[in-house]
Amino acid sequence: MTKRAFSATLLGHFRRTGPNRWDDYEWIGDPPEPLEIAAGVAVQLESRGVDVRLRRRGQVIEARWVPEAGERAALGAATAEELRSHFVDRYLELVAAPKGIGGAAFVAAKLTR
């Protein structure tokens, strides 16, 4: 979850490859677009960097955090790990995913039996 609002750049979105909920998704790169991500939004932090996935207008999008001018100056010589740490500490509240499996995984498990 986001603790506070921040600026980001849209990187792209994921599109289902078929008509069913359990179909795979493909990555679609979008033209960069500035975004404002509000506080209290559920996001998924990517495994590296300062990218997050979130829902917007019925799509799952990926966006990259853009530091404010003051942060850019202060973090100018920071390593990638330091940037990520700053981003996570300042803007995100890490919470565990809910227990259980999602609907698509449940259907897939039933179909493989």
Buried (B, 14 or more C-beta within 10 A) or exposed (E): EBBEEBBBBBBBBBEEEEEEEBEEEEEEEEEEEEBEBEEEBEBEBBEEBBBBBBEEEEEBBBBBBBBEEEBEEEBEEBEEEEBBEBBBEEBBEEEEEEEEEEEEEEBEEEEEE
